[in-house]
Amino acid sequence: MGTEDGADEVPLSEAVRLSGAELGGPLGARATLVQFSTAFCQPCRATRRVLSEVAGMVDGVEHIEVDAEERLELVRRLEVRRTPTVLVLDGEGRVVRRAAGQPRRVDVIAALGRVV
């Protein structure tokens, strides 16, 4: 997923696995787009729109937004350093890609194409 900072693929052997209960929403059957945001983050609003649109276009994909300020334990565990940070989870909840900064729709679709 391309952003101003680029994206990282996460080797499956090192992938963290997350549940819907941890994230506060249901995981997608095929993939989940997890967005860490804060209330006053301007790029987070645009990121929310992009991720919601993409999730609506692809069957089995969900978008979950996590308030970073309310979920500090999860932010620390996942080493989220800025908002927005986007994680792409596979159908089993494993983090397979991550990116910081506002993503472009085409890059989100490409990242999902590698997962679904």
C-alpha positions as CSV (number, residue, x, y, z in Angstrom):
1,M,0.0,0.0,0.0
2,G,1.6,3.3,-1.0
3,T,1.6,6.3,1.3
4,E,3.9,9.1,1.7
5,D,6.0,6.8,4.0
6,G,5.5,3.7,1.9
7,A,4.3,0.3,3.2
8,D,5.7,-2.7,4.7
9,E,4.8,-6.3,4.0
10,V,4.9,-8.4,7.2
11,P,6.3,-11.9,6.9
12,L,3.6,-14.4,7.9
13,S,6.0,-16.0,10.3
14,E,6.1,-12.7,12.2
15,A,2.5,-11.7,11.7
16,V,0.5,-10.6,14.7
17,R,-3.0,-12.0,14.8
18,L,-5.9,-9.8,15.9
19,S,-9.5,-10.6,16.7
20,G,-12.7,-8.6,16.2
21,A,-13.1,-8.3,19.9
22,E,-9.6,-6.6,20.3
23,L,-10.4,-4.2,17.4
24,G,-14.0,-3.5,18.4
25,G,-15.7,-4.8,15.2
26,P,-16.2,-7.8,13.1
27,L,-13.4,-9.0,10.9
28,G,-14.0,-9.5,7.2
29,A,-14.2,-13.1,5.9
30,R,-11.5,-12.3,3.3
31,A,-9.7,-9.3,4.7
32,T,-10.0,-6.4,7.1
33,L,-8.7,-2.8,6.8
34,V,-7.8,-1.5,10.3
35,Q,-7.3,2.2,10.6
36,F,-5.7,3.9,13.7
37,S,-6.9,7.4,14.0
38,T,-7.1,10.4,16.4
39,A,-9.9,13.0,16.7
40,F,-7.9,15.9,15.3
41,C,-6.1,14.0,12.5
42,Q,-7.0,15.7,9.2
43,P,-5.6,12.9,7.0
44,C,-7.6,10.4,9.0
45,R,-10.9,11.7,7.7
46,A,-9.8,11.2,4.1
47,T,-8.4,7.8,5.0
48,R,-11.7,6.8,6.5
49,R,-13.5,7.6,3.3
50,V,-11.0,5.7,1.1
51,L,-11.0,2.6,3.3
52,S,-14.8,2.6,3.6
53,E,-15.3,2.9,-0.1
54,V,-12.8,0.1,-0.9
55,A,-14.4,-2.2,1.8
56,G,-17.8,-1.5,0.2
57,M,-16.5,-2.5,-3.2
58,V,-14.9,-5.8,-2.3
59,D,-17.0,-8.7,-0.9
60,G,-15.8,-10.1,2.4
61,V,-13.7,-7.0,3.3
62,E,-14.5,-4.9,6.4
63,H,-13.1,-1.6,7.6
64,I,-12.5,-1.0,11.3
65,E,-11.4,2.3,12.7
66,V,-9.6,2.3,16.1
67,D,-9.4,5.5,18.2
68,A,-5.6,5.4,19.0
69,E,-6.1,7.6,22.1
70,E,-8.7,5.2,23.6
71,R,-6.7,2.1,22.8
72,L,-3.2,2.9,23.9
73,E,-2.4,-0.7,24.9
74,L,-3.1,-1.8,21.4
75,V,-1.2,1.1,19.9
76,R,1.9,0.2,22.0
77,R,1.6,-3.5,21.2
78,L,1.4,-2.9,17.4
79,E,4.0,-0.1,17.6
80,V,1.7,2.5,15.9
81,R,3.8,5.7,15.8
82,R,1.5,8.1,13.9
83,T,-2.0,8.4,12.6
84,P,-3.4,7.4,10.3
85,T,-1.8,4.0,10.3
86,V,-3.5,1.3,8.3
87,L,-3.1,-2.5,8.8
88,V,-4.3,-5.0,6.3
89,L,-5.4,-8.3,7.9
90,D,-6.0,-11.5,6.0
91,G,-9.1,-13.6,6.5
92,E,-7.6,-15.1,9.7
93,G,-6.8,-11.8,11.3
94,R,-3.1,-11.8,10.6
95,V,-1.4,-8.5,9.9
96,V,0.0,-8.9,6.4
97,R,0.7,-5.2,5.5
98,R,1.0,-1.9,7.2
99,A,1.4,1.7,6.2
100,A,1.5,5.1,7.9
101,G,0.1,8.2,6.3
102,Q,-2.9,8.7,4.0
103,P,-3.2,5.9,1.4
104,R,-4.4,6.2,-2.2
105,R,-7.4,4.2,-3.2
106,V,-5.5,2.4,-5.9
107,D,-2.8,1.3,-3.5
108,V,-5.4,0.0,-1.0
109,I,-7.0,-2.0,-3.8
110,A,-3.6,-3.4,-4.8
111,A,-2.8,-4.4,-1.2
112,L,-6.1,-6.2,-0.9
113,G,-5.4,-7.9,-4.2
114,R,-2.4,-9.6,-2.6
115,V,-4.5,-10.8,0.3
116,V,-7.9,-11.9,-1.1
